Amino acid sequence: MASRNPSIDILKLGLSFLIVALHIFPLSRLKGIDGILSYEIANGITRIGVPTFFIISGYFLRNKINDKTYLIKYGKRILFLYLVWQLIYLPDMIRFYNLGWFSTSNLILKLVFGYWHLWYLLATVFAVVLLYYLKEKSVRQKFLLALLLFFIGYAYQLAYKTNILNDFPALKLAYEGMGTTRNFIFMGYPFLVLGTLYEHWRETVTKRDFLFVPFLLLLLVEVYWYYTLKIGALDFSIMILPLSMLLFSISAENTSPSNLKINSTMSLGVYLCHPYAIRLVYEFLPQKTFGFILLKYVLICLFAVAFWVIVERVNRKFPYFL
């Protein structure tokens, strides 16, 4: 296992705050400039978060791919976290099901694949399984498979969102049966394997870190195109692929000393706790203007950190939550 890089812990915390923003900025409720900004945040910038998380996980697993015992232990730990937090969020799930926020079929999907943000944990487990069973493939084959799965997932979701799949009932049913292309096949494995192959693309990407800002601008242009087409939530876009690789590389290669030390569980804690922070803040601030959403974002981040502090202390005595 690679030694811990403080820059990566800082990056992970930043990514967890991106996920918070992803879950509170609306895609279509706001109009005008506010609507465009909100859409760019929710369907653009924040979508960098989860793929980069997968790359980070793959990076720390890169020397353990052949260690079946370690991978089983790693997978069991994440699966246990998934089950624990599914139970923690079960009251929330039942409450909003009873309020009619989602159908019975959606409830079943959430119970199977994970409620709201918890899909990430289950997807990680299955992606690690796939990583192990494809470990003998060549580097070139792994790269090609990652790219193939990514672009199939991208095209699949776009075909669904633009109603092209209406002419292909079986594919539409399969998409709805998965709930989304946001899963271990199209997102988990491709980005996880990229993390394990970091040494093979490190030099190429590091020399081009100056492209991060231009690529970020291209992401905004790409997402604006989706906005004009009135496309709803997307799991990922094309520019997310190079941006997540660049973002990770910039962080991993930052070896300058930093006085800012981040607890290694903080990013996971914020990620796991933030939905209840969202519920709490929205109970007292239901307003949905862009200005209020910005205010609520700050408050939700603060509450998520506070919840993590509580969970982290409980976890010291009962290590089942982080």
N, C-alpha and C positions, 0 to 999 in steps of 0.2 A: 504494500500500500504506500502511495506517495506521501511524503511529509506534508504537513498542513501548510498552506499558503494563506496568510491573513487576507490577501487581496481577494481570494476566492470566497472567503467567508463574508467579506464586505459585499462582493458581487451578489452572493446568494440572498443576503438581506435585501439588497436593492431589488432583486427579482421578485422576492415575496411581496414587496410593496407594489410592484407592477401588477401582480396578480390581484391585489386588493382593488386597484384601479379598474382592472378588467371587469370585475364583478359589480361595480357600482355605476360606471358611466353608461348611459343608455345609448342604444344604436339608432333609434328612430323617434323617440319621444320629443326631442328638441328640434327646433327649426332654425333656419338661417345659419349664421356663423357658428353659433353655439352648437347646433346640430352637427355641423361638419367637424368641429373640434372634438366633440364627444365621440363621434364615429371613428375619427382618426386615432383617438386614444384607445377605445374599446376594441376596435377591429384591426388596429395597426401596431402602435408602439408596444402596447402591453402584451401582444402575442409573441414577443421575443422571449418572454419569461419562461414558459414551460419547456420549449425546446432547449434553451440554454441550461436549465436544470438537468435535463436528460444528458446533455453533453458533459456536465460536471460529474454526474453519477458514473458515466462511462469512463471518464478520465481516472477517477479513483478506483475503478474496477479493472483497469487495463492490465495490471500485473497479476490479477487473480482469475483470469478467464479459464485457466486450466485447473484451478483448485475447486473441484466439485464440492468438497466439504465446506469450504468457505462460502461458496455461492448458495448452497442450501441454507446455511445459517443466515446469510444475508437476506435471502428470499423469505425465510420464515419470520424474521424480525419485521420486515416490511408488511408481510401479510397479517401478522398479529396487530401491528399498528392500524392497518386498514380495518380489521374487525372491531378493534376497540373504538375507533373514531366513528365507524358506522353506527355503533350502539350509542355513542355520545350524541350523534346527530339524528338518531331515530325519532325523538320527540319533535324536532323541527320538521322532519319529513312528514310525520303523521299530521301535524298541525296544518301544514300547507296543503296536504292532500285533502284533508277534511274541508278546507276553505275552497277547494276546487281549483287550485293553482295548476294542477297537472292531473292527467288521467290515470286510470288504474294500470294501463300498459306502461305509462311513464314511471309509475311507482315501482313496477316490477323491474324495469331497466335500472332504476336508481338503487334498488336493493341488490341487484346482481352486479352491476358494473361500478357502483360507487355513487354516493350522494354528492351532487354538486362538484366540489373540488377533489373529492377522495378518489375519483377515477385514476388520478395520477399514481397513487400507491399501488393499486392493482395492476395498472399498465406496466409499472416498473417491474413487478414480479414476473409477469409473463414475458416481458422484453428480456429480462436476464436469462430466463429459460431458453429463449430463442438464441440469445447471445452464446450460450454454452453449446447448444447443439449445432451451431453454425461456426464454431470456433476454428474448425479445420479448413475452412474456405480461405482462399488467398486474399491478400490485402485488396487486390484489384476487384475480386468478386464481391467482397464486403462493401467496398465503396459503391460499386454498381448496383448492388441490391438495395443499399440505403437510399440511393438516388431514385431508383425505380419505385420503391415503395412510397417515398415521399411524393413523387410527382403523380403516382396513381391516386394517392390520398387527396392531393390537391385537386386533381381533375374530377375525382369522384364527388367531393363535396360541392364543387362548383356546378357540376351537372345536376346535383340534387337541388341546390339553391335556385338554379335558373329553370327548374321544372323540366329539364331535358329527360330526366329519368321517368317522367310520366309515361313515356313511350316504351319503357323497359321495366315492367312491374316487378320482375324478380330482383333486379338490381335495386330498385327503390325499396322493396321490402327488406332486402339485406341491409341497406343503409339504416333504415328505421329500426331494424332489429339490433344493430350495433349501437343505436342511439346517436352516433356521430362518427366521423373519421378520426376523432380525437381518441386514439386507443394505442395499444402496444404495437400494432402492425404498421400503421401509417405514420405514427409519431414517436412512440416509445423506442422501438428497435432502431429506426434510422438514426436518430440523434444519439442514442446510447452507444451505438457502434462507432459513430463518429468520434465520441469521446475516447473510446478505447484505442482509436487509430490516430490520436493526436500527434504522436511523433512523426507520422507519415505526412501530415499536412501542415505541421507547425511552421516550418521554414517558409513555405509558400504563402501562408496567410499572414505570418508576422511581418513579412516584407511589404505587405499591402494593407497595413492597419490604417493608413491614411484614407482608405476607401470607406471607412465606417460612416462618416458624415454623408458623403455622396450617396451611399447605399441607403442610409436612413431617409434621405430626401426622396429617393426612388420608391421606398416603401410608402411614403406619404402619398406620392403620385399614384402608385398602384392601388392603394386603399381608396383614394378619392374616386378612382374609376369604378370600384365596387359600389361606392356611395351613389354615383350617378345612375348605376344600374339597379339601385334599391335592393341590393343583396343584404340579407340579414347576417347573423353571426357566422363568421368563418373560423375554423380551427387554426388555420395557418394560411399564409400567402407565400408567393415565390421568394420575395426578398427576405423572408424570415430565415431562410437557410443560410445565406452568406452572412447575414447580420449576427446570428447567434454564434457562428463560428468565429467571426471577428471579435465579438464582445468577449467571448471566453478567452481567446488568445491574448487579447490586450490585458485582461486580468491575470491570467496565468503567467505571463511574461513580466509582470510588474514585480520586481524583486526589491524595490526601494523600501527601506524600513518605514513602518507606520506606527504612530502612537495609538491609533484607533484599533482596539482589540474587540472582536465580536465573539460572543459566546457561540460555539458551533451549533447549538440547538435553536438559536434564536430565529433563524430564517424558517426552519421547519415549524417552530411554534407559532409564528405569525401566520404562516400558510394554513396550518390546521385550525387555528382559533378564529381567524378573521370573519367567517360567516356569522358567528354569534355576535361579534362586534358590530357587524352590519345590522343585524336584527335589532340590537340595543339602540344604536344611534337612530335608525329609521323609526323606532317607536316614538321618539321625542322630536325628531326633525323629519317629518314626512314630505316637506317641500321638495320639488323636483326641478327647480331652475338650475342653470349651470353654476351660478355662484354658490347656491346652497350645496350642490354636489361637491364642489371643491372644499367647502367647509367640512362637510360630512366625511370626505376622504381623509382629511387631516385627523379628525376625531376618531374615525374608525381605525386608522393606523395606530394611534395612541392607545386605544382600548385593546387592540390586538396585542400590542407589546405588553400591556398590563396583564392581559389574560395569560400570555406566555410566561410571565414572571411567576404567576400563581401555579400554572401547570408544571413549570420547571422545578419549583420547590416541592410539589407533590411527587414529582417523578424521582426526586432524590431518594425518597423512602419507598415508593412503589414505581419501579422503572418500567412502566407499561404504556406511557403516553408520549414519549419522544424518542 
